[in-house]
Amino acid sequence: MSLSRRGLLAAGGAVGALAATAAGTGVATAAPIPGQGRGTVHGRVRTGFDRLAADGYALLKGQKVGVVTNPTGITSDVRHIVDVMHPDDRVDLIAVFGPEHGFRGTAQAGGSEGRYDDPATGLPVYDTYLKSGQPLADVFTASGVDTIVFDIQDAGARFYTYIWTLYDCMAAAALAGKRFVVLDRPNPVTGRAALGPVLDPAFATFVGRREIAQAHGMTVTELALLFNAEFLAERPVDLRIVKMSGWKRSDFFDATGLPWVPPSPNMPTPDTALVYSGTCLFEGTNLSEGRGTTRPFELLGAEGIDHRWAAAANALDLPGVAFREAYFAPTFSKFQGRTVGGVQLHVQDREAFDPVRTGIALLVTAKQTWSGFAWRSDNWIDKLTGNTRVRTMIDAGADTDEVVGAWEEDLTAFRGVRKRYLQYR
């Protein structure tokens, strides 16, 4: 595997031959690569880890290292980074920290693997899931690490919990006096735009800690820079980022040449990520969001729904997407083993497709065409959207444009903040 070498920018100055940045320093920009057209598999994207390894782990020299990662933390030849680093005497890897679903990915949604010793490496694996603040700082202290490295593939949506694992770990590392390094990976649905409602802090949970848009349009290093400067300013972590080379904001995942590993059991393909920031809203309803099928978040439905929902959704003529009347029987989760009716989303032009507007349109039309429609009794939809407006406006009979228009002022403000931390063109 041939890996490129580039300049490293860290706090205080040049450190090695890859693009890395400490919080508050200038932007290190990867050189543009000719011929990277839409949908072209150029195979030239190098992840943050690839560039870290190409530099001989210089950024980690003299440090006892722990890694926050999961099955997506792989090299371009599909070896796990922990398995690569563990036998390498250039890096002193002493611990692994597992998020939701676990380090090796054995747990379903809402679960983790707990504390254990990894059979493949013998390394201690610590559980970070649902830990934050001082309890998580205590885990980092007990592990004996000096530097914590984060390397997890994101899906581009505010309610995908790995970015809040990033946030919680940054905050806890600051409390514990640890250095924090974030290795970048692509936003699989591009980094072109931020979409959807911005979280109201009153609705902060693990599916949305802070005030970012529902589809943030950022990479994890960009989010880390934003988190550190905007939300952790009173106690920022000693942050380094290692950027990718060869990635452009317009790149979908299939243009990167990188292998896809499901970041969680119900995110099987990049196609899932494409719709997820909109259709995950159905977790807040009594409809199935497609868990227990081979097309989670693309298939939606419930008992009693028929062809009228697909017809109503298609009548809206939403850009880039069509809806097929569909019937399916989930193998687990809602309606397990029962046949339900609903729709399947078919994204026909991903450049034009707006997942969040589409998700709102599907909520509106589901309520209009199925008398059994209901929100989850705990108003989980408010946690997913980050406010009460989506739920209350739909209940009051608002159409898609009215609901979407209600968040435009907040979204414009977030886009202004977001722009300060973008690292790629």
TAZI-V915437 format. One record per residue. N is the residue number from 1. RES is the residue in three letters. SS is DSSP state (A for helix, B for strand, O for the rest). OMEGA is omega in whole degrees, 0 to 359 (999 if undefined). NEAR is the number of other C-alpha atoms within 12 Angstrom. Layout:
# TAZI-V915437
{{N,RES,SS,OMEGA,NEAR} {N,RES,SS,OMEGA,NEAR}}
This chain:
# TAZI-V915437
{{1,MET,O,180,15} {2,SER,O,182,15} {3,LEU,O,181,27} {4,SER,O,175,26} {5,ARG,O,179,26} {6,ARG,O,181,29} {7,GLY,O,177,27} {8,LEU,O,176,37} {9,LEU,B,179,29} {10,ALA,B,181,30} {11,ALA,O,178,22} {12,GLY,O,177,15} {13,GLY,B,184,18} {14,ALA,B,182,21} {15,VAL,O,182,26} {16,GLY,O,189,26} {17,ALA,O,170,27} {18,LEU,O,183,40} {19,ALA,O,175,45} {20,ALA,B,185,49} {21,THR,B,172,41} {22,ALA,B,180,36} {23,ALA,O,177,36} {24,GLY,O,178,28} {25,THR,O,181,22} {26,GLY,O,182,24} {27,VAL,O,173,29} {28,ALA,O,188,34} {29,THR,O,177,26} {30,ALA,O,179,32} {31,ALA,O,178,23} {32,PRO,O,180,18} {33,ILE,O,183,19} {34,PRO,O,172,12} {35,GLY,O,180,15} {36,GLN,O,179,24} {37,GLY,O,179,19} {38,ARG,O,176,21} {39,GLY,O,180,22} {40,THR,O,178,19} {41,VAL,O,183,21} {42,HIS,O,174,24} {43,GLY,O,184,27} {44,ARG,O,178,31} {45,VAL,O,175,39} {46,ARG,B,181,41} {47,THR,O,176,48} {48,GLY,A,179,49} {49,PHE,A,179,47} {50,ASP,A,182,43} {51,ARG,A,175,39} {52,LEU,A,180,44} {53,ALA,A,180,35} {54,ALA,A,180,28} {55,ASP,O,178,28} {56,GLY,O,179,23} {57,TYR,O,183,34} {58,ALA,A,181,24} {59,LEU,A,183,44} {60,LEU,A,185,34} {61,LYS,O,177,21} {62,GLY,O,183,16} {63,GLN,O,167,24} {64,LYS,B,195,29} {65,VAL,B,169,36} {66,GLY,B,185,43} {67,VAL,B,171,48} {68,VAL,B,185,48} {69,THR,B,179,44} {70,ASN,O,183,41} {71,PRO,O,180,34} {72,THR,O,181,42} {73,GLY,O,186,43} {74,ILE,B,172,36} {75,THR,O,180,37} {76,SER,O,174,30} {77,ASP,O,171,21} {78,VAL,O,168,19} {79,ARG,O,179,20} {80,HIS,B,184,28} {81,ILE,A,178,39} {82,VAL,A,179,43} {83,ASP,A,177,26} {84,VAL,A,184,26} {85,MET,A,188,33} {86,HIS,A,181,27} {87,PRO,O,185,17} {88,ASP,O,185,17} {89,ASP,O,176,16} {90,ARG,O,179,23} {91,VAL,O,182,30} {92,ASP,B,181,30} {93,LEU,B,185,38} {94,ILE,B,184,35} {95,ALA,B,174,39} {96,VAL,B,179,47} {97,PHE,B,184,46} {98,GLY,B,178,47} {99,PRO,O,171,50} {100,GLU,O,183,40} {101,HIS,O,174,34} {102,GLY,O,179,38} {103,PHE,O,180,45} {104,ARG,O,171,39} {105,GLY,O,184,27} {106,THR,O,186,22} {107,ALA,O,177,24} {108,GLN,O,180,22} {109,ALA,O,179,24} {110,GLY,O,180,20} {111,GLY,O,178,22} {112,SER,O,187,28} {113,GLU,O,181,28} {114,GLY,O,180,27} {115,ARG,O,178,22} {116,TYR,B,173,22} {117,ASP,B,183,21} {118,ASP,O,183,24} {119,PRO,O,185,12} {120,ALA,O,186,16} {121,THR,O,186,22} {122,GLY,O,181,17} {123,LEU,O,174,27} {124,PRO,B,178,30} {125,VAL,B,181,36} {126,TYR,B,182,36} {127,ASP,B,177,38} {128,THR,O,190,41} {129,TYR,O,180,35} {130,LEU,O,173,28} {131,LYS,O,178,29} {132,SER,O,176,30} {133,GLY,A,185,23} {134,GLN,A,177,21} {135,PRO,A,178,22} {136,LEU,A,175,32} {137,ALA,A,179,29} {138,ASP,A,176,25} {139,VAL,A,179,33} {140,PHE,A,179,45} {141,THR,A,181,27} {142,ALA,A,182,20} {143,SER,A,179,30} {144,GLY,O,182,25} {145,VAL,O,172,33} {146,ASP,O,184,30} {147,THR,B,177,40} {148,ILE,B,179,47} {149,VAL,B,178,49} {150,PHE,B,177,48} {151,ASP,B,180,48} {152,ILE,O,175,50} {153,GLN,O,178,46} {154,ASP,O,178,50} {155,ALA,O,174,46} {156,GLY,O,182,47} {157,ALA,B,182,49} {158,ARG,O,185,46} {159,PHE,O,172,43} {160,TYR,O,200,38} {161,THR,O,184,33} {162,TYR,A,179,42} {163,ILE,A,176,43} {164,TRP,A,166,38} {165,THR,A,175,45} {166,LEU,A,182,53} {167,TYR,A,181,45} {168,ASP,A,180,41} {169,CYS,A,176,52} {170,MET,A,180,48} {171,ALA,A,181,39} {172,ALA,A,178,34} {173,ALA,A,177,42} {174,ALA,A,178,33} {175,LEU,A,183,28} {176,ALA,A,180,32} {177,GLY,O,180,26} {178,LYS,O,173,34} {179,ARG,B,186,37} {180,PHE,B,181,47} {181,VAL,B,179,44} {182,VAL,B,178,50} {183,LEU,B,189,48} {184,ASP,O,171,46} {185,ARG,O,184,50} {186,PRO,O,161,47} {187,ASN,O,189,43} {188,PRO,O,182,47} {189,VAL,O,181,44} {190,THR,O,176,37} {191,GLY,O,188,36} {192,ARG,O,189,29} {193,ALA,O,169,33} {194,ALA,O,185,39} {195,LEU,B,170,41} {196,GLY,B,183,43} {197,PRO,B,176,43} {198,VAL,B,183,45} {199,LEU,O,166,36} {200,ASP,O,183,27} {201,PRO,A,178,21} {202,ALA,A,182,17} {203,PHE,A,182,25} {204,ALA,O,175,24} {205,THR,B,178,28} {206,PHE,O,172,29} {207,VAL,O,177,36} {208,GLY,B,182,39} {209,ARG,O,191,34} {210,ARG,O,194,33} {211,GLU,O,173,37} {212,ILE,O,183,43} {213,ALA,B,183,42} {214,GLN,B,170,46} {215,ALA,B,194,48} {216,HIS,O,178,45} {217,GLY,O,183,41} {218,MET,O,171,46} {219,THR,O,183,50} {220,VAL,A,177,45} {221,THR,A,177,48} {222,GLU,A,176,46} {223,LEU,A,180,47} {224,ALA,A,178,47} {225,LEU,A,178,45} {226,LEU,A,180,38} {227,PHE,A,186,37} {228,ASN,A,184,35} {229,ALA,A,187,28} {230,GLU,A,189,25} {231,PHE,A,180,24} {232,LEU,O,188,27} {233,ALA,A,181,18} {234,GLU,A,177,13} {235,ARG,A,182,21} {236,PRO,O,176,33} {237,VAL,O,173,38} {238,ASP,B,194,35} {239,LEU,B,167,44} {240,ARG,B,172,46} {241,ILE,B,174,50} {242,VAL,B,186,54} {243,LYS,O,169,49} {244,MET,O,164,46} {245,SER,B,175,40} {246,GLY,O,181,39} {247,TRP,O,175,43} {248,LYS,O,183,41} {249,ARG,O,181,34} {250,SER,O,183,29} {251,ASP,O,163,36} {252,PHE,O,188,36} {253,PHE,A,183,39} {254,ASP,A,176,30} {255,ALA,A,187,31} {256,THR,O,187,37} {257,GLY,O,180,26} {258,LEU,O,176,33} {259,PRO,O,177,31} {260,TRP,O,170,35} {261,VAL,O,180,31} {262,PRO,O,179,28} {263,PRO,O,176,41} {264,SER,O,187,38} {265,PRO,O,182,29} {266,ASN,O,174,35} {267,MET,O,191,37} {268,PRO,O,185,25} {269,THR,O,173,27} {270,PRO,A,175,36} {271,ASP,A,178,30} {272,THR,A,180,40} {273,ALA,A,182,38} {274,LEU,A,183,45} {275,VAL,A,192,45} {276,TYR,A,184,45} {277,SER,A,174,44} {278,GLY,A,188,42} {279,THR,A,173,45} {280,CYS,A,177,45} {281,LEU,A,180,46} {282,PHE,A,169,45} {283,GLU,A,181,37} {284,GLY,A,180,30} {285,THR,B,175,32} {286,ASN,O,175,33} {287,LEU,O,171,39} {288,SER,B,174,45} {289,GLU,O,175,45} {290,GLY,O,173,44} {291,ARG,O,184,37} {292,GLY,O,173,30} {293,THR,O,177,33} {294,THR,O,179,23} {295,ARG,O,178,33} {296,PRO,B,179,40} {297,PHE,O,170,40} {298,GLU,O,175,46} {299,LEU,B,180,39} {300,LEU,B,179,50} {301,GLY,B,179,48} {302,ALA,B,175,36} {303,GLU,O,179,27} {304,GLY,O,178,23} {305,ILE,O,180,32} {306,ASP,O,187,27} {307,HIS,A,186,25} {308,ARG,A,180,25} {309,TRP,A,179,36} {310,ALA,A,180,36} {311,ALA,A,180,25} {312,ALA,A,180,28} {313,ALA,A,179,35} {314,ASN,A,180,26} {315,ALA,A,179,17} {316,LEU,O,178,24} {317,ASP,O,179,18} {318,LEU,O,184,30} {319,PRO,O,169,24} {320,GLY,O,185,23} {321,VAL,B,173,33} {322,ALA,B,186,27} {323,PHE,B,180,33} {324,ARG,B,170,26} {325,GLU,B,187,27} {326,ALA,B,177,29} {327,TYR,B,184,26} {328,PHE,B,180,35} {329,ALA,B,181,30} {330,PRO,O,179,29} {331,THR,O,173,20} {332,PHE,O,181,21} {333,SER,O,185,22} {334,LYS,O,177,30} {335,PHE,O,181,26} {336,GLN,O,176,21} {337,GLY,O,180,16} {338,ARG,O,180,21} {339,THR,B,180,25} {340,VAL,B,176,30} {341,GLY,B,180,32} {342,GLY,B,182,39} {343,VAL,B,164,41} {344,GLN,B,176,36} {345,LEU,B,173,41} {346,HIS,B,180,29} {347,VAL,B,185,25} {348,GLN,O,176,18} {349,ASP,O,186,18} {350,ARG,O,176,29} {351,GLU,O,183,22} {352,ALA,O,186,17} {353,PHE,O,175,27} {354,ASP,O,186,33} {355,PRO,A,184,44} {356,VAL,A,175,42} {357,ARG,A,180,39} {358,THR,A,178,43} {359,GLY,A,178,43} {360,ILE,A,180,40} {361,ALA,A,179,39} {362,LEU,A,175,49} {363,LEU,A,181,46} {364,VAL,A,183,37} {365,THR,A,175,34} {366,ALA,A,180,41} {367,LYS,A,181,34} {368,GLN,A,189,27} {369,THR,A,181,22} {370,TRP,O,184,27} {371,SER,O,181,17} {372,GLY,O,183,18} {373,PHE,O,176,28} {374,ALA,O,172,27} {375,TRP,B,172,27} {376,ARG,O,187,21} {377,SER,O,179,12} {378,ASP,O,182,14} {379,ASN,O,177,25} {380,TRP,A,179,29} {381,ILE,A,179,35} {382,ASP,A,177,35} {383,LYS,A,181,35} {384,LEU,A,181,47} {385,THR,A,179,48} {386,GLY,O,180,37} {387,ASN,O,176,32} {388,THR,O,191,27} {389,ARG,A,182,29} {390,VAL,A,181,42} {391,ARG,A,186,33} {392,THR,A,178,21} {393,MET,A,177,25} {394,ILE,A,178,30} {395,ASP,A,181,21} {396,ALA,O,176,15} {397,GLY,O,179,18} {398,ALA,O,176,24} {399,ASP,O,185,27} {400,THR,A,183,30} {401,ASP,A,180,22} {402,GLU,A,180,21} {403,VAL,A,180,32} {404,VAL,A,180,31} {405,GLY,A,184,22} {406,ALA,O,182,24} {407,TRP,O,187,32} {408,GLU,A,181,20} {409,GLU,A,179,17} {410,ASP,A,182,26} {411,LEU,A,178,28} {412,THR,A,179,22} {413,ALA,A,179,20} {414,PHE,A,179,32} {415,ARG,A,177,30} {416,GLY,A,177,18} {417,VAL,A,181,27} {418,ARG,A,186,34} {419,LYS,A,183,24} {420,ARG,O,190,22} {421,TYR,O,181,33} {422,LEU,O,187,32} {423,GLN,O,185,38} {424,TYR,O,178,34} {425,ARG,O,999,24}}
